[in-house]
Amino acid sequence: MSLSLSAEQQLQRLQNQIGWVTRISTALSSTYNFEDVISVILAGLVSPTGLGYSQVLYFEYGRDTQLLHGKYALFHESVESIDELARELDEETRFMEQRAEEGESRHPLEKTDKASLEAEAALHSLTSSAQWVTLFQRLNPDNEVTRKLEEMAFPVGARAKRRGGPGATLFELLRYWRTPKALSLQDLGQALPAGLAELLAEYFVLVPLHSQNRLRAVLFVDKRLEDNHPAGKEELRELEWFARQASIAIENVEVSSDLSRAYQELKQLDQMKSNFLSTISHELRTPLTAIGGFVDLILEERVGGINENQRSLLGRVSKNTGHLSRLVNDLIEVAEIAAEGAVEVEMTAVEPLAVLMDTLPKLEQRRRTQDVHVVPVVEEEIPRIYTDERSLGRIYYHLIDNAMKFSAEGGTVEVRFEPKGDTLAVSVCDHGVGIPQENLEHIFTEFYQVDNTLTRKHEGLGLGLAVTKMLLAATHGRIEVESEPGTGSTFTIIYPVYTSREE
C-alpha cells in the first residue's frame, strides 16, 4: 500500500527536520568561540540543509548601551542560487562520507574501543561545526545590507519607551519576548523603523535570543524568495527550538569565556604574589644575615666581653633571627618554584641514606631547641633511587623539620627505609599531636595551617609541605600520609629504584 503524496511530503519533511536538527545541534554544542557560534546560527537559518530561510538580519544587544546594534545580514540572491548551493552541499556531504568510509576501511575502528569511538565523535563534531562556519563565509556577510545594518542602533525596553518615536512600540517589548513572533510590515505600521522596514519582506519572524536571563540578540528572518506568507505553527515551533539551542550555545560560550578570563586573572594574581614574595624575601634575607652574623660575633666576645644578662638577651635575638631566616628561606623557595613554573632537577642514581645524613646537620638547631632525637631505621640493604639529590635533601629537611616541630619535648622522629619491589618507601614518623582526617587533604596547600589561630602553639608559615609536594612532582616521586590526633603522623615518600635503564 503506497503512501499518499501528502503523507510522503510529511515523511520527507520529518526526515529533513531530523537531519538539520542533528547537524545544527552538533555544531552548536562543539563550538566554543563566540564569532563561530554566530556563524553557525546565521548559516543554519539560511542554509538549504538547515531551516532554509531566504534572509536573516542579526542585531546584537549592548547591555551597557541598551541598544540593538546591527551586525550581519546573510541572504540568497535568487532561487537559482539556493538550488546551486544545495547541490554543492550535497556533493560535499557525499565526498566527506566517502572519505570517512575509505578511512575506516584502511584503519577499521574497534567498536568496543571507547577511546576510538570518542575520537571519532569529536572529529565528527568539529567537522560539522567547520562546515557551517565555511558556509557562513561563502554566503559573504560583508555585503551592502550588512553595511546598512552596521549603521543602525535601536533602543530597547524602557529606554525605547522614553525616547518614543518610530520603533518604540515594537522594541520596548523585545526585552520581554522569549519566543519567535510572526509579524508583518502592514500590521506594524509605523512601529518599525523605516531603515529596517526597507530590508524586510512583507512577512517575517522576529526571533529573540536570551542568555543568562537577559536579551542577547535579535534575529529577523523571512522567506522573500518563496511564496512569502505568514509563518505557520510548524515554522514557529522549529524556530523556537532553534532559538533555544542558539541561546544555550551563546550562554555556554559566555560561561567558557568568563571562566577563561577568571583563570587568566588568577594566574596574573598568582604571578604577582610570587613576584612580591620573591622580592620581599630577598630584601629581608640580606639584613637578617647581617644581624645574625653580628650577634654571633658579640656572643663569641670577638668585639669585647659581655655579661650574663647580655648573653641571655642576645641568645634570644639569635634564636629569633634564625627563626626569621628559616621563614624567609621558605618564602624564597616557594616563590622561586612558582616564578620559574618548574623545578630544575638532575635525575640520577641517589643514595637515600647518604642524603639523609648530609641533611641532619642542617636541622641541628631545631633538634636542640625541641630536644628531639632523629633515628634512622635500617633493617635491610637500601637500594639507590632515581631522583634529584638536591631535591631529596630539601624534602628530607621539610618533612623532618615538620615532624620535630609537632613532637613533644624529648620525643623521637624515626626515618624508616623499606624497599617494596621496584620502589623504595622512606617514612618520616613522629609521635606528636597528629592531624585530624578532615584536614589531611589541605595540608599541602601553601600557607595552610591546621591551627590558624593567632594563639597557635607551633610556629611557621605552612610552606614546608607545599614545597615538598612541588619537589616530589618534579622528581617523579609521590607521598602518602597517615595520621591520628594524639598519636602522631607518618609521611611516606615513594621513589622508583634506580636501574641501568634510567640512564
C-alpha positions in Angstrom: 0.0 0.0 0.0 1.7 3.3 -1.1 1.6 6.5 0.8 -0.4 9.4 -0.5 1.5 12.4 -1.8 0.6 14.4 1.3 1.9 11.6 3.6 5.1 11.3 1.6 5.7 15.0 1.9 5.2 14.9 5.6 7.6 12.0 5.9 10.2 13.9 3.8 9.7 16.9 6.0 10.2 14.9 9.1 13.4 13.3 7.7 14.7 16.8 6.7 13.9 18.1 10.2 15.9 15.2 11.8 18.8 16.0 9.5 19.1 19.7 10.2 18.3 19.3 13.9 21.2 16.8 14.2 23.6 18.9 12.2 22.9 22.2 13.9 22.7 20.9 17.4 26.0 19.0 16.9 27.7 22.1 15.5 26.4 24.4 18.3 27.5 22.1 21.0 31.0 21.8 19.7 31.7 25.5 19.1 33.4 27.5 21.8 34.2 30.7 20.0 31.5 33.4 20.1 32.0 34.5 16.4 31.9 30.9 15.3 28.6 30.3 17.2 27.1 33.4 15.5 28.3 32.0 12.1 26.6 28.6 12.8 23.4 30.3 13.9 23.1 32.5 10.8 24.3 29.8 8.3 21.8 27.3 9.9 18.9 29.7 9.3 19.6 30.3 5.6 21.2 27.0 4.5 19.2 24.7 2.2 20.3 21.9 4.6 19.2 24.0 7.6 16.0 25.9 8.1 16.0 27.2 4.6 15.1 30.9 5.1 15.9 33.4 2.4 17.4 36.1 4.7 18.4 36.7 8.3 19.4 40.0 9.9 21.3 39.8 13.1 21.2 42.5 15.8 23.4 42.3 18.9 22.1 43.8 22.2 24.5 46.0 24.1 23.9 45.6 27.8 25.6 48.9 28.7 24.0 51.0 25.9 20.6 49.2 25.9 20.7 49.4 22.1 20.3 46.8 19.4 23.3 47.1 17.1 23.1 45.8 13.5 25.9 43.3 12.8 25.3 40.9 10.0 23.0 40.2 7.1 23.0 36.8 5.4 20.8 36.1 2.4 20.4 34.4 -1.0 20.3 36.4 -4.2 17.8 34.1 -6.0 16.1 30.8 -6.0 18.7 29.5 -8.5 21.5 30.4 -6.1 19.7 28.3 -3.4 19.4 25.3 -5.7 23.1 25.6 -6.7 24.2 25.8 -3.1 22.1 22.8 -2.2 23.8 20.8 -5.0 27.2 21.9 -3.8 26.5 21.0 -0.2 25.1 17.6 -1.2 28.3 16.9 -3.2 30.4 17.9 -0.2 28.4 15.7 2.1 28.8 12.7 -0.2 32.6 13.5 -0.6 33.1 13.6 3.2 31.1 10.4 3.7 33.2 8.7 1.1 36.4 9.8 2.7 35.2 8.6 6.1 34.3 5.2 4.7 37.7 4.9 3.0 39.5 5.9 6.1 37.6 3.3 8.2 38.3 0.6 5.6 42.0 1.4 5.9 42.0 1.8 9.7 38.9 0.0 11.0 37.9 1.1 14.5 37.4 -1.5 17.2 33.8 -0.7 18.1 34.5 -1.8 21.7 37.3 0.7 21.9 35.8 3.6 23.8 38.7 6.0 23.1 38.4 5.3 19.4 34.7 5.9 19.4 35.1 9.1 21.4 37.8 10.4 19.0 35.5 9.6 16.0 32.6 11.5 17.6 34.8 14.5 18.4 36.1 14.6 14.9 32.6 14.5 13.5 31.5 17.4 15.8 34.5 19.6 14.7 33.8 18.8 11.1 30.2 19.7 11.4 31.0 23.0 13.1 33.6 23.8 10.5 31.2 23.2 7.6 28.7 25.7 9.0 31.4 28.4 9.5 32.6 27.8 6.0 29.1 28.1 4.7 28.7 31.4 6.5 31.8 32.7 4.8 30.7 31.5 1.4 27.4 33.4 1.7 29.6 36.6 2.3 28.4 38.5 5.3 30.4 41.5 4.0 27.7 42.9 1.8 25.7 46.1 1.2 22.9 45.1 3.5 25.3 44.3 6.3 26.9 47.8 5.8 23.4 49.3 6.2 22.8 47.3 9.4 26.1 48.4 10.9 24.7 52.0 10.8 21.6 51.0 12.8 21.1 51.1 16.5 17.7 50.9 18.2 16.8 51.4 21.9 15.2 48.6 23.7 12.8 48.3 26.7 12.2 51.3 28.9 14.8 53.4 27.0 12.8 52.9 23.8 9.6 54.0 25.6 11.3 57.1 27.0 12.7 58.1 23.6 9.4 57.5 21.8 9.2 58.0 18.0 9.4 55.2 15.3 10.0 51.8 16.6 9.3 52.5 20.3 6.2 50.2 20.4 8.0 47.2 19.0 11.3 47.5 20.7 10.0 48.2 24.2 8.5 44.7 24.1 11.7 42.9 23.0 13.1 42.7 26.5 10.1 40.5 27.5 9.6 38.4 24.4 11.0 34.9 24.8 9.7 33.1 21.8 9.6 33.8 18.0 6.9 36.2 16.8 5.3 36.1 13.3 4.9 39.7 12.1 4.2 41.7 9.0 5.1 45.2 7.8 1.4 46.1 7.3 0.5 45.1 10.9 3.3 47.0 12.5 2.8 50.2 10.5 5.0 53.0 12.0 6.2 50.7 14.8 9.1 49.5 12.8 11.9 52.0 11.9 11.9 52.9 8.2 15.5 51.9 7.6 14.8 48.4 8.9 11.5 48.1 7.2 13.1 48.6 3.8 15.3 45.5 4.4 12.5 43.1 5.3 9.9 41.1 3.3 6.2 41.7 3.9 6.0 38.8 6.3 8.9 37.9 8.6 9.6 36.3 12.0 11.3 38.1 14.9 13.5 35.6 16.9 14.9 36.9 20.3 17.9 35.1 21.8 18.4 35.2 25.6 21.3 34.0 27.7 21.9 34.3 31.4 18.4 35.7 31.8 19.0 38.7 29.6 18.4 39.7 26.0 21.5 38.8 23.9 20.5 39.2 20.3 17.5 39.6 17.9 17.1 37.9 14.5 14.8 38.9 11.7 14.2 36.1 9.2 12.0 35.9 6.2 11.3 33.8 3.0 11.2 36.5 0.4 12.3 34.2 -2.4 9.4 31.8 -1.8 5.7 32.3 -1.7 6.0 34.9 1.1 3.3 34.2 3.7 2.8 34.5 7.5 4.8 31.8 9.4 2.7 28.9 10.5 2.7 27.0 13.8 5.2 24.4 12.5 7.7 27.0 11.4 7.4 28.9 14.7 7.9 25.6 16.6 11.1 25.0 14.6 12.3 28.5 15.2 11.5 28.2 18.9 13.7 25.0 19.1 16.4 26.7 17.1 16.3 29.8 19.3 16.6 27.7 22.5 19.6 25.8 21.1 21.3 29.0 19.9 20.7 30.7 23.3 22.2 27.7 25.1 25.3 27.8 22.8 25.8 31.6 23.4 25.5 31.1 27.1 28.0 28.2 27.1 30.4 30.4 25.2 29.9 33.3 27.6 30.5 31.0 30.6 33.6 29.5 29.0 34.9 33.0 28.2 34.2 34.1 31.8 36.0 31.1 33.2 38.9 31.6 30.9 39.2 35.3 31.8 38.9 34.4 35.5 41.6 31.8 35.1 43.9 34.3 33.4 43.3 36.9 36.1 44.0 34.3 38.8 47.3 33.4 37.0 48.2 37.0 36.9 47.4 37.5 40.6 49.4 34.3 41.5 52.3 35.6 39.5 52.1 39.0 41.2 52.1 37.1 44.6 55.1 35.1 43.6 57.0 38.2 42.4 56.1 40.0 45.6 57.2 37.1 47.8 60.4 36.7 45.9 61.3 40.4 46.1 60.4 41.0 49.7 62.1 37.7 50.8 65.4 38.6 49.2 65.2 42.1 50.7 64.6 40.6 54.1 67.3 37.9 53.9 70.2 40.3 53.5 69.7 42.3 56.7 68.7 39.2 58.6 72.0 37.5 57.6 73.9 40.6 58.7 72.0 40.7 62.1 72.7 37.1 62.7 76.4 37.4 61.9 76.9 40.4 64.2 75.0 38.8 67.1 77.2 35.7 66.8 80.3 37.9 66.8 79.1 39.5 70.0 78.2 36.2 71.7 81.6 34.9 70.8 83.1 38.0 72.5 85.2 38.9 69.5 84.4 42.6 70.0 84.6 42.7 73.7 83.2 41.0 76.8 79.6 40.7 77.7 77.8 39.9 81.0 75.3 37.0 81.5 72.2 39.2 81.1 73.5 40.5 77.8 74.3 36.9 76.7 70.8 35.8 77.6 69.2 38.6 75.6 71.5 38.2 72.6 70.7 34.4 72.7 67.1 35.3 72.3 67.9 37.6 69.4 70.0 34.9 67.7 67.2 32.3 68.2 64.5 34.6 66.7 66.8 35.8 63.9 67.3 32.1 63.0 63.6 31.5 63.0 63.0 34.5 60.8 65.8 33.4 58.4 64.1 29.9 58.1 60.8 31.6 57.3 62.3 33.8 54.7 64.1 30.9 53.1 60.8 29.0 52.9 59.2 32.0 51.2 62.1 32.3 48.7 61.9 28.6 48.0 58.1 28.7 47.2 58.5 32.0 45.2 61.3 30.6 43.1 59.4 27.4 42.2 56.2 29.3 41.4 58.0 32.0 39.4 60.0 29.5 37.3 56.9 27.3 36.7 59.0 24.2 37.3 61.9 22.9 39.4 65.3 22.4 37.7 66.4 18.9 38.5 69.1 16.5 37.5 67.7 13.0 37.7 70.4 10.4 38.6 71.2 7.5 40.9 71.0 8.7 44.5 72.0 7.1 47.8 68.9 8.0 50.0 70.7 7.2 53.4 73.7 9.3 52.5 71.5 12.3 51.5 69.7 11.9 54.9 73.0 12.0 56.8 74.0 15.2 54.9 70.7 16.8 55.8 70.6 16.1 59.5 73.3 18.7 60.5 71.1 21.4 58.9 68.4 20.5 61.4 70.6 20.5 64.4 69.4 23.9 65.8 65.8 22.7 65.6 66.7 19.4 67.2 68.5 21.1 70.1 65.6 23.5 70.6 62.9 20.8 70.6 65.2 18.2 72.3 64.0 15.7 69.7 66.1 12.7 68.5 66.1 11.7 64.8 66.7 8.0 64.4 67.2 6.3 61.0 65.8 2.8 61.0 67.6 0.5 58.5 66.6 -3.2 58.6 67.8 -4.3 55.1 70.0 -3.1 52.3 68.8 0.3 50.9 68.8 0.5 47.1 69.7 3.6 45.2 66.7 5.6 43.8 66.2 7.6 40.7 65.8 11.2 41.7 67.5 14.6 42.1 69.8 14.6 45.0 69.4 18.3 46.0 65.6 18.0 45.8 65.6 14.8 48.0 67.7 16.7 50.6 65.1 19.6 50.6 62.3 17.1 51.0 64.0 15.4 54.0 64.6 18.8 55.6 61.0 19.9 55.4 59.5 16.5 56.5 61.8 16.1 59.4 61.6 19.7 60.4 57.8 19.4 60.4 57.9 16.2 62.4 60.2 17.7 65.1 58.1 20.8 65.3 55.0 18.8 66.2 56.8 16.3 68.5 56.8 16.6 72.3 60.0 17.7 74.0 62.3 14.7 74.3 60.5 12.8 71.6 61.8 10.8 68.8 61.4 11.0 65.0 62.1 7.8 63.0 63.1 7.7 59.4 62.3 4.3 58.1 63.6 2.8 54.7 61.5 0.0 53.2 62.2 -1.4 49.8 59.0 -2.5 48.0 59.7 -4.3 44.7 60.8 -1.7 42.2 60.2 1.2 44.6 61.7 2.5 47.9 59.4 3.9 50.6 61.0 6.4 53.1 58.8 7.1 56.0 59.2 10.0 58.5 57.3 9.1 61.6 56.6 11.2 64.7 54.6 10.7 67.8 53.3 14.2 68.1 49.9 15.9 68.0 48.7 14.3 64.8 46.3 15.7 62.2 42.5 15.3 62.0 41.3 13.4 59.0 39.3 16.4 57.6 42.4 18.5 57.4 44.6 15.9 55.6 43.6 17.0 52.1 44.6 20.6 52.8 48.0 20.2 54.4 49.9 20.5 51.1 48.3 23.9 50.3 50.6 26.9 50.6 50.2 28.8 53.9 47.7 26.3 55.2 47.8 25.8 59.0 45.7 23.2 60.8 45.6 25.6 63.7 45.3 29.0 62.2 44.5 31.0 65.3 46.7 33.8 66.4 47.4 31.9 69.7 48.6 28.7 68.0 51.5 27.0 69.7 53.5 25.9 66.6 55.4 28.4 64.5 55.8 28.5 60.7 54.0 29.7 57.6 52.7 26.4 56.4 55.1 26.2 53.4 57.2 23.1 54.1 54.7 20.5 52.9 53.7 22.7 49.9 57.4 22.8 48.8 57.7 19.0 49.4 54.7 18.3 47.1 56.2 20.6 44.4 59.6 18.9 44.6 58.1 15.4 44.5 56.1 16.3 41.4 59.2 17.5 39.7 61.2 14.3 40.6 58.6 11.7 39.8 58.0 10.8 43.5 54.8 10.6 45.4 53.8 11.0 49.1 51.3 9.2 51.4 50.1 10.4 54.8 48.8 8.6 57.8 47.8 10.4 60.9 45.7 10.2 64.1 45.2 13.1 66.5 47.2 12.4 69.7 49.1 9.5 68.1 51.3 11.1 65.5 51.8 11.3 61.8 53.7 9.3 59.2 54.7 10.9 55.9 55.9 8.4 53.3 57.7 9.3 50.1 58.0 6.7 47.4 60.5 6.7 44.6 61.4 4.2 41.8 64.5 2.2 42.5 67.4 3.1 40.2 68.2 0.7 37.3 70.7 1.0 34.5 67.8 1.6 32.1 67.3 5.1 33.7 70.5 6.5 32.0 
